[in-house]
Amino acid sequence: MSALKRLSDWYLAQCDGLWEHGCGLSITTLDNPGFSLEINFKGTPLENVGFKRLEVDLDTDDHWYTCWKEGGSFHAAGAPSRIEEMVECFLTWSCSSPGQRA
């Protein structure tokens, strides 16, 4: 199953009639170029799970990405070729957390 399909499944599993009105996820472009990913998981079990910042190939222009947790959100930014790795980083972390699956 693709990372995008698994992310979609995770999102749908969080939707309860309320959560999706104030939380959710976004993928946007960066001007260097690249992608930014933000996943708000307030009100889910992930809110209380630790995450160690990940930084990969930051000294390259076309293979870098970084992922971190800030408050009730997962953030990632990276080169255009790394969008799938950024999504996979979130999915791997979220699936390893109790009560979660993607």
Phi, psi and omega in degrees: 000138182290157178298322180294320177295317178296322177295318177299317178297320178298313180302311181299325179293335180277334184295120182230014182097340179239311186308314186292347179278337181240350182230181178151208181215158177214145173238121181232167179267154174251159184271008185257007329280169179173189178234151174236137180236130174228128180235114180271120181240027176302138180084003176249166177300338181293340182303330184254014181256132180289157177213127178271127181308138179243130177230122184236126174050044183295342181271008177248157180272333189239006180227009187277152165197157177218146180227141179204162176249134178221116183060231181262029181224147171262135179235147173211149175214145180184177177298154181305326182286354185251011182300320180294320178296323179295316178295316179299323178301312178298314184296318178299314179295313184293324180289334180276357181268142181305136175080007182242151170205154178222000000 
